[in-house]
Amino acid sequence: VQLQAFGGGLAQAGGFLRLSCATSGSILSINDMGWYRRAPGKERELVGSITRAGSTNYADSVKGRFTIFRVNAKNTMYLEMNSLKPEDTAVYYCNADIQSYDYKGVYWGQGTLVTVSS
């Protein structure tokens, strides 16, 4: 099982980016999925998460600007980031609680860098 986050890049303050988290491998089901980020010189923090049913929660710093959704049929999760701020600059990671044919656990994707210029 693998996760891959992609879609990062350079955006201007006030701009928009959409990140994707794709999965591959022998997956039976995916429960909670989440986005995290690590800004330069800071600890990794939770951006937000989504249950299989679609319930979401967000960090206060991104509420009203970021939206997480998922397409269960594609085992894929997305992060839409609006009104970007320079402080959103970070490496963004996705994770997922996955039941595969022989293992259940949390998997992480590699990060994708988001840079927001002022």
Buried (B, 14 or more C-beta within 10 A) or exposed (E): BEBBBBBBEEBEEEBEBEBBBBBEEEBEEBEBBBBBBBBEEEEEEBBBBBEEEEEBEBBEEBEEBBBBEBEEEEBBBBBBBBEBBEEBBBBBBBBBBBBBEEEEEEBBBEBBEBBBEE
